[in-house]
Amino acid sequence: MEGVSYQRFPKIKIREVKDDYMKFELRETDASIANALRRVMISEVPTIAIDLVEIEVNSSVLNDEFIAHRLGLIPLISERAMAMRFSRDCDACDGDGQCEYCSVEFHLRAKCINDTTLDVTSKDLYSSDHTVVPVDFSDASSTIDNTESRGIIIVKLRRGQELILRAIARKGIGKDHAKWSPAATVTFMYEPEIYINEELMETLSMAEKQEFVDSSPTKVFDINPRNGQVYVHNAENYTYDDEVLKKAEAMGKPGLVEIHAKEDSFIFTVETTGGIKASQLLINAIEILKQKLDAVRLSADTVEADEQFGELGAHMRGG
């Protein structure tokens, strides 16, 4: 009905959470909101990354630009990124981008003094802020084996080669450059609903049932060894490839299964670079999406008010 509007309240259910991985359900909304959330997580949640490199000495085999590029792609712990200022908006340093409010300074000094190749890694970067440091990718196995994580290799040095540099890390978003993206990958899929026609399924022999189950490349179905019934093993394995539907048609059993996508339910998988935790990435993305929607609503209200004011002025002039 014209003039009638309704408000939807999306719901999120967390399934699995790790520091750099998360799986959750987004329900009671549509694909536009799901995709907006995905795009914000990838390209608009801010992080901190090296943006300026001043190289004092470089006698390695890699040129200055190569090393600067590699430094920029090293993920940094960015928990305080939301509170930092963008360098272009910082009034403390007049947009220079080199003050404590909008940047973090790093130093690196390495020289190989023997015949053993020296690996210069992210662990050799010394930060002016102990909360903003390169991500440590050491795992539990390295701790058990008492082996120290080497960090991300920047360059290898041989005897006599040296690298001395200063770097400035700044706040940014993935829309400006991929080095600021906090997400390694963010995907979502429609939640599938799968129904088995039990009566039709019972008309198949055990060999035909096994043939049908094997037609799914992602093992969506399985057979109960006790009663020989086909059941849905994992609906979320279904990739909308229609292979089982084609198999049912080929077997002369159309309608053997029905598969539908829930139009208002999505399953998200999020992997981060380690700069911020996956749970924090989701919270920040929701906050940024709310700010963008509030800006759109404010703009629409302003346009409507201007139109009403213009009509009032025209009416008064006409009177």
N, C-alpha and C positions, 0 to 999 in steps of 0.2 A: 504494500500500500504506500502511496506517495506520501512523503513526509514522515513516515514511521521508520525509526532506526532501532537497532538493538546492539548491545555490547557483548562481546565474547570475552571469556576469561580463560585464556590458555593455561593448561596445567603441565607441570614438568615432574616426571618421576625418574629418579636416579636409579640406574641399574648397577653400575660398576664405576668405581673411582680409584684412580691411582694418581701419582704426582703428575705424570705426563700423558695419562690416558683416561678417557671418560666415555661412558655409554649411558644415554638417557632417552626417555620417551617424551615427546612433545605432543600433547593431545588437545582436542577441542579448538583447533584453529585450522587455517588453510595453508596451501603451499606458498602463498606470497609471504606470510610471516615466517614460515620455516626457512625459506630461501634468504629472506632479509637477515634473519639471525645468523645463518651460515656465512653470508657475505661480510657481516659486521665482525664476526669472529676472525675471519681470515684477514681482512684488510683495514679495519678501523679501530681495533683495540690497540692502544699504543704500547710500545716496548722501547727499550734503550738499545742502541747499536752504535758502533764506532762510525763516525761520519767524517772525521778529519784526521789525516795522518801526516805528521811532519817527520820525515826520515833524515836523521843526521849522518849516519854511516850505514852503508849497505854494500858489502863486498861479497854477498851471496850470489848464487847462480840465477836467482829470480830478480826481475827488475822491480823498481819501486811501485809501479802501478799494480803489479801482480800481488805483491805483499799487502798493499792497501786494500785491495779487493778481498783477499782472504781474511783480513782482520775484520772487515765490515760484516762478513757472514758468520762470525763467531757469535753464537747466542749468549747474551748476558742476562744475569738475574735481574728481572725488571719489575719486582714487586712494588717499587715506589714510582713506577712510570706514570700512573694516573695522577699522582700528586705533583709531579714535575711540570714545569712550564715548557711549551714549545719555544725553541730559540728565537723564532720570528716574533713571538709575543712577549718576550722577556724584557721588562723595563729596567731590571737591575743591571744589565750589561748592554742596554741599548741595541739589542738584536745581534750582538757579536757572537752569542752562543758559547761563551766560555766562562760562565760563572757557576757558583754552587747550586743555583736554583734551576738551571736548565741544562747542565752538562756534568760529566764525570771525566776526570783526566786519568789516562793510563800511561805508564812508562815501560819500555822494554829495553834491556841491555844484555846482549849475549855475545860471547866470543869463544870459538873453538881453539883450545890450546894444546891438543894432542892429536894423535892419528885416528882416534875413534870418532866416527861421525856424531855430531851433536844435534839432537832434535830440539828445535825451538818450538815450544808449544804454548797453548793458551795459559798454562800455569806460569809462564814466564812474564805475563802481563801483570803489572802492579797497579792497583787501583787507588785513587784518592778517596774512594768511598767503599768501606768494607761491605756494604749491602749490595753494591753493584760490582759483581765479579763474573768472569766466564763460567758458564754452566759446567758442573762437574759430572761427567758421564760414567764415573766409576760405579760398578754394580756390587752386589753382595758377594759374588764369587771372588772379586779382587780383594775384598776385605778379608775373606776367609783364607785366601792364599797369601795374605800379607804382601800383596803386590800393589804398588802405588799406581794410580791412574796416570797415564802419560799426558792426558789432555788432548786437545785438537792440534795437530801438527801444522805449524805455520810455514816453516822452512827448515831445511837440513843444512848444517854448516860443516865444512871440512877445516883442517888445520889452517889457522891464520885468518879465516873468514869471520866477519863481525857484522852485527846488526844492532843499531841503536836508534830508537825512535820514540816519539811522543804522539799519543792519540787522544782525540776528544770524542767521547760518546754522547749522543744527544737523543732526546725523545722524538719518536716519529711513528708513522702508521704504514701498514703494508701497501696502502693505496699509493704512497709516494715511492716506496722501494721495497722489494721483497725481503730485504734484510731486517725490516721492522715487523714482519709478520710473525705473530706469536704461534701460529698454527702450522704444524707439519702437514696435516690434512684434516678436513672437516667434511664429513659426508652424511647424508640422510637418505632414508628410503621410506616409501609408504609401508605401513604395517600390513602384511597380507592376511587375509581370512581364507582358510581352505576348508572346504566341506567335501566329505567322501560319501558317495551314494552307496550305502552299505548293501542294499538289495542287489544292485548291479554288480558290485564288487564280488558278491558271493557266487555269481555265475561264472567267474573265472576259475581256471584250474590253478593249482599251486605254482606251476611253472609259469603261467601267464601273469600271476600276481608278482612273482619275482622279476619277470621281464619288465613289468610296469614300474616296479620300485627302482630297478636299475636304470630306467630311462631318465631319471632325474640326475643331472650331473653334480648336483650339490647335496644329494642325500636328504631330500625333504621328507620322504616316506620310508617306512621300514615295516617288517612283518613280525608280528608277535609269535614267537616260537611255540607258545602254549596252545593257542587256538587258531593260528594261521591267518589271523585278521590283519589287514593292512591298516596302519595308523599313521598319523602325521608325526614324524619324528622331530622335526624342527622347522616350523613354518617360516622362520626368519632366514633360513638358508635359501629360500626361493628367490630367484633373481629375475623373475618375470620373463623367463626365456621361452615359456610355452611348450617346452619339450614334453612334459607329461600329458598336456592336452593333445598334442600331435600324436603321441603314442596311443592314447585312448581312442582317437579317431581311427588310427591305423588298425587297431584291434577290433574295430566295429562296435565300440562302446562309447559313443559320444555322451557327455554328461556324467561320465564316471566320477569325475571330480569337478568342483566349481572353485575357482580362485578369483577373489576380488581384492582390490586394494582399498583400505580404509582411507577415505578422502580427507579425514580430519585427524589422522594419527601418523606420527613420523618417529622413526628410530634414528637417533643421531649417534655417530661415532666421532670422537674428537681425539686427536693426537697433537701434542704441543712440541715445540722445539726445546722445552725445558726452561725457557725464560720466565714464564709464569706457570703456576699450577693449572691443570685443566679445569678444576672447579672454579678458580678465580677468573679464568678466561671466560667461562660462561656467565658469571656474575657481572663482569665488566661489560661484556657484549650486551647483556640485557639492559644495563644502565645507559649505555650509549644509544641503544635502539630507542629507549624511552625518551631520551633527550632529543633525538631526531624527530620522533613522532610529536613531541610537545612543540617543537619549532614549526612543524607543518601545521599543527592545529592553531598556533598563535598567528601564523601567516594567513590562514584561512579566515580567522576571526577578524583580523585587521582589514582584509579585503572586503569582507561583508560589511564591516562598520563604515568603511569608506564609501561603499555603494549606497548604503542607507543614508549617510550624510549628504551625498550628492543628490539623491532623490529628494531629500528634505529641502535642500537649497533651491532645487529647480521648482519645487512646489511653492516655496515662499516667494520666489521671483515671479512665478506665474500669478500668485495672488496679489 
